[in-house]
Amino acid sequence: MVEPIIRASLLKKLMVPGTLLLFSPGAPSAGAATYYASPAGGGDGLRADSPFRIADFWGVAKPGDTLLLLDGTYRGRDAMINPPNNLNGEPGNPITVKALHDGQVEIDGEGANTPVALTRNNHFVLEGFNAHGSMQSVVILWYSSHNIIRRVCGWDAFDGNVNIFGARHGEHNLFEDCAGWGIARKVFSNSQQGNHTTFRRCWGRWEGSHCTGPKLVFALSYNSYHALAENCIGTWNAIGMRESYDLQDASGKPLTGRSAAHYDHYEVRMPSGIFSHDAPDGDNSRVANARLFGCIAYLRKGERFHSSYKWWIGPYNLSLPGIALTDCLSIIEPGGWDTIRNTQLGDPREPGLNTAENLTLIGGKDVQIHPEWKTRGILVSRDGSELTANGKHILDPSLNGSKGGATIMKRYVDGKLTDEDLWPWPMNQRIIDAMRRSGREPVDVTKTVFEFCGGTPPPIGLAADGDGGHVPGK
């Protein structure tokens, strides 16, 4: 039976002043140039038939310039996207590095290099390639601001305290139409003053980490503020866990002394949730000012969710003050994991700052929402059958003729619902192709979500995996 929970109207959304202007394109630089790079290089970079190496671009790059990456697999230090410190674009005239053909470029760190690292680099656009096999995080932004990472698939970081995609000590960075999976403590993360970070239409799957510390797919608001997650999808399948292992420290070495621990049966140390956060450290404020719009978290039966806890909080586990959820769906496949708590919105310890509006929560052990959360239009169902009756579907629910729950059919951009269709998933084929390259069974995101939620998937046309991205500010 569906149980609506209605307590109060939603607070005003926490809007970030100036957000719409942060990535607004300006007039192209009059002297903007286009260069070309290939895995082997050897040319002057001025023409596609005379490409140089990626590292050769940094010495000539200036605001407004573009480096086009020719098809192939890039390996070695000179083939990583790692510009020198303090190389910057300008507002409206970023330095762009993109694949000439979307999805046909692979940056392979081989476990010895970091595929993508921006360190004190501002106003970059990186687009259209795959990255994997890092010696630390796969795509990491350090002390870098106003950057866009778009249409990038990343997998398999170092097995330590790292991420697939991460932003630290920078502001106003956008991850748009990205996908991540594989070994990492966190898949998508903004932490340590990675403020005003936006994750838009990102798909992530947690697969494994033998490191100490909480494990998450979308790790929002660890000593960071004003995170924004728009139409993001997360799931969990711990296929990368070893059956038996000694717990490792942040650098990948086994812990010793009183911190030492051994795990068997594929157990995961501290699985925190799909959408969750770490607790703040020291004097950092607890007020996150984080917002989630149109997000989906799902768990499939038959996939691996072994936990070091007696029971696990699965899809949404949030308790910091200043968090707002709107139009979000959590679904644990019926008949699969009835010992997992579907959603926990815990005690924020500061009244009046947390809101949850139009949520659909299906399956699992139970749902727990603390009274300090202001709620409206929440639908809780054991198996969702009430919402799929008579040809209806979960992504656009109604019950007895009344709207309620999450409607996830259109795109959110800059915190506002647009009239642009969300489905089919913009990176659907890119994810399928990249997962095959990574040695995984591919996930068809559109098909998976609609199998869960009912309804007929929209036809997949060229536009679904073409440009696919909103130009922020337009």
N, C-alpha and C positions, 0 to 999 in steps of 0.2 A: 504493500500500500504506500502511496505517495503521501508524505507528511509535509505540508507547507509550514515554514517557520517565518513568521512575520512579526517583527518587534518594533521597528522604527524606520523612519525615512533616512535615506542616505545623506551623509554630510556632503558639503561641497567638495568636489574632487580637488585634490592637491595639485594645482597646475604649477608648472615651472615657468616663471616669467621668461619670455623670450625664446621658448623652446622652438617655435616654428621658424625662427631665424637662424638657428644654430648651424644648420647645414645648407642654408640657402645658397644656390649657385649664383655667382656674379658673372660679369662679362669676362670672357676668356682673355687671358693675357695676350697682348699684341704680339709678343715674341714667343708664344708657346710652340714647343717642338715635340715631334713624335719620334721615339726611338724603338729599336727592336732588339730582343734578346733571345737566345736559344740555349739549350743545355751545353753545347760545345763552344759557342761563341767564335771568336777569331776575326770578326769583321769590325767595321767602324760604328755599327749600330744605327746608321742613317737610313738603311733600307732593309726590307724583309729578306733580301738575298745576301745581306752583309751584316748579320746580327753580331752583337758582342755578348759578353756575359752580363748577368744581372749586376754584379759588383761594379762593372764599368760605368753603369748609369749614374751612380751616386756622384761621381766627379763632375758631371755635366748637368745634373738635374737642377731645375729651378722652378719656382711657382708656375703652375699651368702646364708643365710638361707631362707627357704620357709615355710610359714604357709598355710596349705590347710584347707579351710573352708568346713565342711560337710553340707549337705543340711539342710535347715530350716530357721526359722525367728529368728534373733538375736535381743534381747531387753535388755535394762538396761545398765548402765555405763560400766560395765566390758565386754560388748559385742560390744562396738563401736570400730571402727578402729581409735584410737586416741593415738598413741605412745607418750611416754614421750619426752620432749624437748631434742634435741641433740642426740637422737638415730639415727644413720646414717648407710647406706650401704657405699659401696666404688665404684669408677668408675669400671664398668664391673662386679661388684659383689653386686648387689642391695639386699636389704631385700624385699622379695616378699610375698604378702598376696593375695591369689587368691581362687576363688571357685573351689572345687574339680570337680563339675559338673557345667558347664557354665550356668548361669541364674537361678540356683536352690538355691541361697543364697539371703536372704533379710535382710538388716540392717535397722531396724525400730527405729528411734529416738523418736517416740511417742510424739513429741512436747516438750520433756524434755531434750533431748541429741542431740549432733551433730553426725550423722552417720559416717562421715569421716572428720577428721581434722588432717592435718600434720602441726605441728608448730615447726620450726627449725629442720626439718627432711629432709635429703638429700638422694638421690639414693634409692628411694623406687619404687616398681612396685605393683600396686593395680589392680586387674583384675577379671572380670567375674561375678560380683554380682549386685544386685539392692540395692538402698539406698533411703530413703524417711523419711518424717515426722520430719524435723529438728527443733531445737530451734533457729537456725540461718541459714547459708547456708548449703546445703546438703553435698557437697564435697568442702572443702575449704583448700587451701594451703597458709600458712602464713610463711614468712621468710624461705621458703623451696625451694630447687633447684634440678634440674636434676632428677625429678620424672616422672613416667609414670602412667597415669590413663587410663586403657584400658578395653573396653567392659563392661562399667558400665552404667546402666540406673538409673537416679535420678529424683525424683519428689517431689513437695510440700515442699518448704522451709518455714521459718517464714515470716509472712506478714509484712515485714519491708524493710530496705535498705540492702538486701542480694541477693544471687544468688543461682541457682541450682549448677553450677560448677564455681569456682572462684580461681584465683591465684593472690596473692598480695605479694609485697616485696620479690620476688624470681626470679630466672632466669632459662631458659632452661627447662621448664616443658612442657610435652606433654599430651594432652587429645586425645586419639585415639579410634575411633569406640565407641563413647559414645552417649547417648541420654538423653535429659532433657525436662521436661514439668511441668506445674502446677504453683502454687503460687510462685512468686519471682519477684523482680524488674527487674532482668536480668537473662537470662537462662545461657549463657556462658559469662564469663567476665575475662579479665586481666586488673588489675587496680593498681594504686599506686606502680609503679616500678615493676609490674609483667612483666618483660621484657623477650623478646625472648620466648614467649609462643606460642606453636603450637596447633591449633585445627584441627584435621585430621579426615575426614569422620564422623563428628558429626551432629546429627539431633536434632533440637530444636523447640519447640512450646511455644510461650508466651500465658499464659492463664489468668493471673490476678495479680494485685497488687494495694492496696489501699494506698500506701505510696507516699509521694511527690518525685519529681525527675523524670528524663526521664526513659522511659521503653523501653527495647531492648531485642532481642533474642541473637544476637552475639554483645556484647559490646566490641569493639576493641579499645585499645589505650587511655584509660583514665589515664593520667599521666604515661603512660607506652609506651614502644617502641619495635619495631621489632616483632610485632605480625605476625603470619602466619596462614591463614585459607586455608585449602586444602580440596576440595570436601565436603564442609559443606552445609547443607540444613536447611533452616529456614522457619517457617510459623507462623501464628498468628490466634488465635481464643480465644477471651476473655470470655470463658465459666466460669471462676472463679470469675468474677466481680459481686459484689452485685449491685442490681438495684439502691439502694440509700445508700449513706455513707458519713461520714465526713472524710476529708483527714487526713492521719496519718503522724506522723514524722518517723524518721529512726528506732525508737524503738517500733513502732506500736501504739503509743498513739495519740489521736486526737490533731491536731494542734489548738492552741488558739491564741487570739489576732488578729493582722493584717494578720497573716499567715493562719488563719482558712479558710476553704473552704468546701462547701457541693456540692456533685454531685448526679445527678439523671440520670435515663435512661441508666444505665450501662456505663456511660462515663468514659473514662480513662484519667487520668491526664498526659499530656506530653508523648504521644506515639511517640517515636523518630524514629523507623524504625526496620527492621529485622536485617540488617547489618548496624551498625551505631557506634557512639562514643559520649562520653561526651566531653565538652570543657575542656582544661587543666586549672589547678588552679595555681594561683600565678606565681612563676618564672619557672614553668615547661616548657620545650621546647614544641613548637607546632609541631615540625617535627616528625611525627609518625613512618616513615619507616615501614609501615605495608603493607602486601601483601595478596591478595586474589586470589586463583587459583581454577577454576572449581567449583565455588559455585553456589547454586540455592536458590532463594527466591521466595516463591509462596503464593498467597492469593486465597482462594476458595470462590465463591459466596455462600451466605447462612450462612456463618460463621460470627462471631461477631467482628466488628472493630470500635465500638463507640469511638469517640475521643473528647477531650476537645477543639481541634482546629476546625476552620471552615472547613478546609480540611487537610488531613493527607498525609505526605510523607511516602510511604509504604516500599517497599522492600530494596532499597539501599539509604542511606542518609549519605553522606560522604563529608567532606570539609577540614579536617586537611591536611596540606602539607605533602608530602612524602608517599602517598598512591598509590599503583599499583593494578589494577584489570585486570585479564586475564581470558578469557574463563568463564565468569560469565553470568548467566541467571536470569532474573526477569520476572515473569509471574503473571499477575492479571487475573483471569479467566474471559473471555469475558462475558459481560452481567451481571457482578456482581457489581464491585465497580469502576465505571467510574469517581468518584469524588476524587479518590486517585491518587496522583502523583506516577508514576511508579518508577522513579529514579531521585534523585537529587545529582549531583556531584557539590558541591558548590565552592565558591571562596576560594582557599587555602591561598590566600594573600601572597604567596611566589611563584615566577614563576619557571617553569621548573622542578618541583619535582613530579608531579602527572601524572599518565598514565592510560588509559583505552583502552584495546585492546581486540577485538573479544568478544563483549557483544551482547546478544540477549535480547531485552526489549519489552515485549508484554503486551498490554492492559493498562487499567488505564486512568487517566486524561491526562497526558502528560509526557514528559521527559525533564529535564533541566540539561545541562552540561555546566559548565563555560568554557570560552575560554582558561583559564590557564591549563586546562587538555589536555594533548596530547593524541589524540584519533586515533584509526585505526580499521576498520572492525566492526563497530557498526551497527546492524540491529534493526530498530524500526518498530513495526507492531501493528496494532490495534487489530487483533485477531489471528495472526499467521497462517492464512489459506494458505498464499503463501508458507509457509515453510513446510506444511504438505501435499501439493498437490503431486499427483503421487507417493504415498507411501513413501515419505520422512518424516523425523521427526525432531523436533526442537532441539534435543540433538546433531544432526550432520547435521547442516543446509547448504544449498547452495541456491543461487538465480540466476536463468538464467545461471546455470553451473559454477558460481563463488563461491568459498568458502567465508564465512563471518559469523559473529556472533560467538556464543560460541559452541565449540565442547566439550561435556562432556560425554565421553565414557570410558576414561581411568583414572587411578589414578595418582594424583600428590603426590610425596613424596619428602620431603626436598626441595620444590620449583622447582622440575623437573618433567616433564611429563614422566610416565613410559609406558610400553606396557601391564601392568596388567589391566584386565577388572575391571571397577567400578561396573557394574551391573551383577547380582541382588545386591541390597544394602546389605552390609555385616552383618548388624544387623537387617535385616528385621523381622525375626521371633521373635528375642529377644524383639524388640520394641512392636510387636503385643501382645506377652504374658505379658510383663510388664505393658502395658497400661490396659489390662484387669484386672490385679491384682490391679491397681490403681483406678479402677472403671470407667475408660474412655472407650468410643467407640474406638477400636484400629485403628491405622493408618497403612496401608500397604504402606510403603514408595515407594517401587518399582512400585506397581500398580498405586499409586497416580501420581507419576511423569510421567509415560508413558501414563496415561490417558490424562494428560495435553499436553504431547509433541508428541504423536503419536508414530508410530513404534510398534514393537512387543517386549514385555518384554522377556528377556532371561530366560531360564528355571532355576528354583531354585533347586539346588542340595545341598548335604550335605556340600560342601565346602563353600557355601555362608554364612553359620552360624556356621562354624567350627572355626578354629583358627582365620581366618579373618583378622589378623593384620600383617602389615609389621614389621619386626624386624629392628628398625632403625639402619642404618649403614651397613646393609647387602645388 
